[in-house]
Amino acid sequence: MMRAVRNIVIFLAVAGLFGRAAYYYRDAVGKTVPVHGHGHGDSHDHAHGNEAPVMNDAKVAAAGIELEKAAPGVLRETLALNGMLQPNQEALVQVTPRFPGIMREVRKRVGDTATANEVLARIESDQSLTIYDLRAPIAGTVIERQAALGEYASEQKAAFTVADLSTVWADFAIYRRDLAKVRVGATVLIDPEDGGAPVSAKISYISPVGSTDTQTAMARAAVSNEGGRLRPGLFVSGKLLLTEKPVEIAVKTSALQTMENRTVVFVRSGEKFEARDVELGARDGEMVEITFGLIDGDIYAAKNSFVIKAEIGKASAAHEH
C-alpha cells in the first residue's frame, strides 16, 4: 500500500511540471485512473506555451481532422502479401459449339450477364444446315468471347467463357522464408485498393510446388465478391494475420505527435484540444497501445493531428510576442 501511495505521489509531482497533475494517476496495478474534482484551466497551457486551440466542428471538418474514440482494441502482427485476382476456376465454364458452323447471331458480349440456359449465340450447322442455340450452362458473366457474327465456329475452340464472379480467387506469392507462417484456415485481409475497407477471407489452399522463376509458392483464398469490388486480372495486396493481442486502450498511430520531446495525443474537450502526454506499449501497422494517459471514451484527433500542433505553435509564438 505504501509503495502504491509513493508511486502516486511521485507521478503527481512529475506530472505537475507539465501542468497536468489534476488529470490522471496510476493505481497500484498500473491502471490509468482519472482524478475528479480538479480543474484543468488554460493557466497550465499558457504557462508552458501549449495553449489549447479552439476549433469548432466546422473548423475541424475543414482541416480534415478525423475524430475517433479511445477504446479497447486488438493489435495484429501481420505478413504483407502481394497477389492477383482471378475467376474462381470451379465456377467457370468454357462454352464450345456442339457442331461446327457459321455464327448467325451473337447475343452476348464480354461483360454481359447470362442466366443458366440462356442463349449466347445461334449457329448454322455445317452438317445439317439448321440453326441451333448455343446456351450458357451456368449463370454468370461473359468474361471472354472468341466468336463474332459471320465467323466460323469450331467445336475445337470455346466460343464463350462464362464465370460466376460471386466469388473469386486471390492468389498470393509466398516467399520461402515465410512459408512456415502460412497455413490453411488463416485469415487474410485483402485490399482491392479502391478506397473501401479490406475484405476478410481464409486461406483455402497452399500449392505443394513452387515457382522456379520467382522462388515462391502460391497461397489461395476464395473470396466473396459482394458488389463486384474484386475484378479478376487486378493486383491486390493482403495482410495475413499471424497473431492478435487485445489491449485495454488503443489509438491510431497517426494520432501521435511530439511536443517538447514528449509523445502526445490531442484530446478534444468541448471545442478545445488538449495535448495529452501518453505512454506507449505494443503497436502494429495501424494502431498503438496506450498504457497511460488516455481512458476509454476519450475523443482524440486520429488524422491530420499535425494541424492542431501547428495551431498550438502559432498561439505560443503569438503569446511570446
N, C-alpha and C positions, 0 to 999 in steps of 0.2 A: 504493500500500500504506500509506504514512504517513497519507494522508487517511482511509483506512478505519479505521485504528487510532485516529486523533484523534476520528473520529465516535463510535466505540465508547466511548472514554474519557469524552467529553463526555456521552453519553447515560447511561452508568452513574452519573456524578456527579449528574446531574439526577434520574434515577430514584431514586437513593439518598435524596433528600429525601422521597420518598413511601414509603420502606421497601420498594422492590421491585427494587433493583438486582440481586438474585440470580436474577431470573426469565428475562428475555429481553434480547437486544441486537439491533441492526440491522447486518447484514453490509454488505460493500462494494456490493452491488447492491440494498440496501434491503429485504432479506427478513428477516422476524422469525425469530429463531433462539433456542431455549431454552438457558439456561445450566445445565448439570448440575453436581452436586456441591455445591450451596449450599442450605441450608435456608431456609424462609420461615416461621419460627415466629411465634407470636402476639405477640412483642415488637413487631414492626412495627405490627400492627394496634392494640395497646393504646397505642402511643406517639402515634398520630395520631387516636385516637378512632374507629377503624374496626374494632372487634372483630368477627371473623368469627362470625356466629351459627351455632350448632349446630342443624341441622334434619334429623331422620331422615326416612325415606321416608314414614312416616305423617303427619308434620307438614307435609311438602312437599305431599302429596296434599290434606290438609285445607285448606291455604291456597290451593289451586287453582293452584299453581306448576307450569308445564309445562317440562320439561327437553328441550333439543334439543342437537344436536352441531354445533359449528362445523365447517364443511366448505366445499369449493368450491361455488359457486353461479352462477346466471345472473340478472343484473338485466335487467328488461324495461321498456322505455318503452312505455306503453300509451295508448290513447284510450278514454275511458269512453263507453259507448253505452247507450241505453235502447231497448227493443223489446218486441215482443209475440209470443207463440207462436200458431201456427195450424196446422191439419192440413196435411199435405203434399197439395196440391191435385192432384198427379199420381198419388196413391194414394187417391182419394176418388171415390165413385160415388153419385149420386142415383138411387134405385130408384123407378121410376114404373110404375104398373099398365099392362098392355098394353091392357086393356079396362075401361071404367068399370063400376062396380058397388058392391055393399054389402060392407063388411068383415064377414065372418062369423067370422073367427078371427084374433087377433093374438098372435103367439108371441114377439116380441122387444120389449124396452123400451130406452129410452136407457141406454147403459152396458153392455148385453149384448154379448157377442162372438158372432160368427157365422162359420161356415166357408163356404168357397166353395160355392155352390149350395144352401145350407141355406135351409129355408122360413122366411120372415119373417112372412108372413100368408097368409090364404086369402080370396079374393074371389069373390062370386057375380056373374057377368057379367050385365049388363042385356040383352045381345043373345041369349045362349044359355040364360040362367038356370042354367048349370052353374057349378060352383065350380072355380077354378083357383088354383095356388100362385104366390105372389109370392116369388121367391128372391133371395138375395144373390149378386150377380155376382162378388164378391171376398171373401176372408177379411178380417175386420176387426172394428171396434167400431161399434155403432149410436150415432151422435152426435146424431141428430135423428130425430124421428118426428112426422109430420103426419097420422096416421090413428088412429082409435080404433074399438073394436068397435061395429058397427052404423052407423057413419058411411058416407057416400057417398064413394067413392074415384074420382077423376077421372084420366084419362090425361094431363091438362094440369098435374098437380101431383105432385111427388115425395112418396111416402108415407114413405120412409125415406132417411136418408143414412148410408152405411157408409164408414168410413175406416180404412185401415191405419195405425195410430199407432206402428208400429215406428220410423218416422222422422217428424219434424215440421219445420216451418219456423220459424225465428226471424227476424223482420223488424225491422231496426233503422233508426231515423231518423238520417240523416247531415246535419248542417248544412253549408251551402255552404262555409264556411271549412275544413271537414275533408274535403271530397270528394276532394281530391288525395292524401290519405293512404290512402285505401281502395282496395284492388284485389282482383280475383277471385283466390282462392287464399290470401289472407291468413288467418292463424289468429285466431280469436276465442274467448275463454274466456267461457262463458255460465254465469251464476249463477242457478239457479232459486230461490234464497233459501229453501231448505228445510233448511239446516244441513249439507248434503252438499258434496262437492268440486265445483268448477266443471266443466262439460262442455266439452271441446275440440271445435271444429268449424272448417270452412273456409267463407269467403265464396264462394258459388257464383253469385251474381247481383247486379248493381247496376242499378237502374232507370235507363233513359235519360231519364226525365222526372221532374220534381219535383212537390211538392205546393204549390199556390198558397196554401193556408191556413197551412201550417206552415213553408214555405220550406225544406223538407228533401227529400232523395231517399232512397229505400229501398235498403238493402243486405240481402241474404238469405243465411242459412246453413241448409243442410239438416243436421239434427242427429239422430244416433242416439238413440233414446228407450228404451234398455235399462232395464227395471224400471219403465217408465211414470212416471218422475220429472217429465217435461215435459208439462204439461197445456195443451192449446190454450185460448186465451182469457185466459191469465195474462200479466202483465207480467214481463219479465226484464231484468236488467242484463248488460252484456257489457263485456269489455276486449279491444280489438283490439290485437294485438301489432305494434308498429312497429319496434322494434329489440331486439336481445338482446346483452348484454355479459357474457361469462364472467369471473368473478373468483376469486382463489385462496381467499379466506375470506369467507363471508357469514353474517350472523345476522339474525334477525327484528328489525325496528325497535322492536318492543315490549320488547326486552331492554335497550334503552338507558336509563340513569338518569344523573342529575347529582349529584355529591357534591363539595362544596368547589370548585365551578366546574370540575370535571373530569368528562368523559364516561366512564362506567364500564359494564362488563358484569359481572354476578355469575357467577363460575365456580365450579362445585362440585368440591370435593376431599374425598373421604370423606363426612362428614356436615356439612361446613362450606362456606360460600360466601365466596369472596374477591372483593372489589371490584377488578376489574382495569381499569386505565387503558387506553383504546383510542383509536386514531386512525381517523377515518372517511374513506371515499372516496365513490364514487358510491352512489346509492340509488334504489330505486323505491318503489312504494306499500307494499310488504311487507318487503323485505329491504334491508340496508345492507352495503356492502363494509367490511371491517375491514382496513386497511392495516398496522396494527401493534397488538400487544397480545394477540392470540389465535393459536393454531396449530390445524391440522386435528386434530379429535378432542376438543378441549376441550368439556366438558359445561357448558352455561350455562342460566340461568333465562330462558326465552323469553317467558313470560306471567306476569303478576302479580309481576314482579320488584320492584315498589314495596313489597311485603310485606317483602322482605329488607332493603331500605333502611330501612324503619321499625324493624325489629329491631335493625339497627346503631345507629340513632338512640337507641333506648331503652337499649341496652347502653352507649353513650357517655355518656348522661346519668347513668346509674347509677354509672358509673366515676368521673365528675367529682365526684359527691357522696360 
